[in-house]
Amino acid sequence: MTLNVIFSIIPSMATYNITLLNQSTYTVVNASNRPDLVIGDQLVFNVTHPGTVTSNHTIVELFSTSTDQITDQGTNPQSLTNSVATFTYTVPSGISNGIKTFHFYGASGSPYWNNSTGHLAAFQINVVSAVCSTIPSGTLSVSLGSSSNQFLPATLSGVSSASGCNLQFYFALEAEYQQGTFSNFTNGGNVLRGQFYRFKAQHQDVAGGPETGSTFIPYIAPDLTIGLANNITSFNTSDGTFTVNMVNISGATTYQLRNSASNVVNQLNGVQVSGATQLVSNDPSRVPAGSTQSFQIWGVLATADGGSGVFAQTNTSFSVTRAATHNESIVNPSGVYFDNDTDSGAIHYVKLANTTSGFLYGVKNSGGTLIATYLSGATDRNPTDTAASVPSGTNTTQSTYSLFRRSSAGVEADTGVTYTRTIANYDRFTFLDSTKFLEGTDTEFTQSISNTISGHTYYIYNGTNIVAQGTGNGGALTLTVTETGIPNINDTATHTLKTLSPVNADFTQEYATGATYTVTRTGTSTETPSGTTSAFGLQIFAANGSDLLYDTTSRTGRVMASGRVPTSGTIASGGNQDVTVTGVANSSDFQVVLVPLTQGTGTTGVGAAEGHKYTLTKSSNKFNVKNDGSGTNAYNYFVIKSGGS
């Protein structure tokens, strides 16, 4: 057995030359000369197999500690070079103190554990605690690797560890660093893009060490340098929809269209086909007829692909032009109106439809005068024709008007759309009867209006109350009038006529025509009432000729009211309820008869009359029933006028 120790020029590193012995048990070749080693120290073993060796010969190393069996290189037998196999060992962090043993044996053949040559040797080291009291030296720096996702490998370098010290690395997000919180970092491990980190190098159990400044982990930039197919930057569309083809794109960037106000036009992901990406706008309103709109292409790289997930504008923009198409029309192309404006001329109502976005619209009369100023988007218009005047009597005057459009450039064009308006006079209307009479208790009669206009609505008013209404038929319109506001003989009311035209400037408001008539309440005769009123009827006097016993206003023995109290259900024991009877009073002229629905219990005795226990109280225009019985009850009642006038 031969043991040679050669110390290298590097501290904490030693080389040992060992020759295997032909024996059946392991012999520790350095039992009296075990080296003391600390964590981080390195050993190199040059192990020689004696005798003749072949290419099948190997040497196997086994390493054991006092607490566990660790096969360090036992599963990796070393081949021989000139009968020598070399093993390198570094004392690892976390190993316990004490004697550790290396076992070496020769093998020839496979598997090696079944083909031992019987040549063995052992070597021992003594692991001792190193006292580390210094911080790592140098300047800590960070090198970032590359990736195509949101994580990026970071490698720390630039610091050296002292002998016997265990160098450890830590990292913290900027917010955690401000709170003094660090976490263990495996050198070369991943960090998250878009975050600020601090890194630190420190010896185990020794506070302090080099730190980096705040380090931003960058996103991968989206591909914003793109182009359009054939370098076309202006397009035409007939219906407002369009498609653009992008070229020169790369990576996983997706794109969207935005208008000049940066509003998203679509959110379609780019679908790459043969190097081109199509973006489609299917919304015709994005390019109104007769306009040119500008658009931009924006790109984004998702966070899963290492990007920020925030859209950014590319270097590419373009414009889309849509030719104007016109299909204007008039909703109410004809109609009769009345001028209710006090200014000169006459004002009416017209409703436009199917106007073209981006254009202004005005109205001209037959003389070419603009009577409704150019406006955009206003479909309800009230043109004032200063050349129009109100005719007299039942006459009417019809005028023709033309619709004009004007572009944003100020170019005026006749749309070819016309309409007519016929102006009339309120004097055309009269009532058939200037005076109407209501007999007795009648509340209805008929009245006719002359020269009505088809489609107009007519209202007969008594003050603010509508008493009749109907739709004009082009001639005389007969209406049924309901008048309840003159109940007494000789009462009168004045009825006025109002009308509403759907093409008046204010087509929601009816206007007074000036036509009126009067209504008078009479007796039973249709003749005009005289100035005096006569009394008729039978009067019966007593023998003295002065005491009136009976006349047409007497109510002797008359049943004024009858019914059930309550109208449904019952009155609880001790409960009461009022019954309203107009005209009744707490006097002997009025009698109230009650018939209980539940008479009592049994056929004799007090119980049989239990239902008749009640209290009845008369007062002005009502009476009250109180149930004094022991159970619930209801009553039929009769109110009789038995006295008085």
Secondary structure, DSSP 4 states (H G I P E B T S, - for coil): --EEEEE-SSTTEEEEEEE-EESSS--BTTTT-PPEE-TT-EEEEEEE--S---TTEEEEEEEE-SS-EE-SSTTSPEEPBTTEEEEEEEPPTTPPSEEEEEEEEEEESSSGGG-EEEEEEEEEEEE------SPPEEEEEEEE---SSSEEEEEEEEEEPPTT--EEEEEEEHHHHHTT--EE--TT-EEETT-EEEEEEEETT-----B---EE-PPPPP----EEGGG--EEEESSS-EEEEEES--TT-EEEEEETT--BS--PPPEEETTEEEEEE--GGGS-TTEEEEEEEEEE--GGGTS-S--EEEEEEEEEEE------EESS---EE----SSSSEEB-EEEESPPTT-EEEEE-TTS-EEEEEESS--EE--EETT--PPSTT-EEEEEEEEEEE-TT--EEEEEEEEEEEEE-GGG--BS-SEEEE-TT--EEEEEESS--TT-EEEEEETTEEEEEEE--SS-EEEEEE--S--STT-EEEEEEEEE-TTBSSTT--EEEEEEEEEEE-SSSSSPP-SS-------EE-TTS-SEEE-TT--TTEEEEEEEESSSS-BPTT-EEEEE-TT--SSTTEEEEEEESS--SSSSHHHHTGGG-EEEEEETTEEEEEE-SSS-B-EEEEEEE-S--
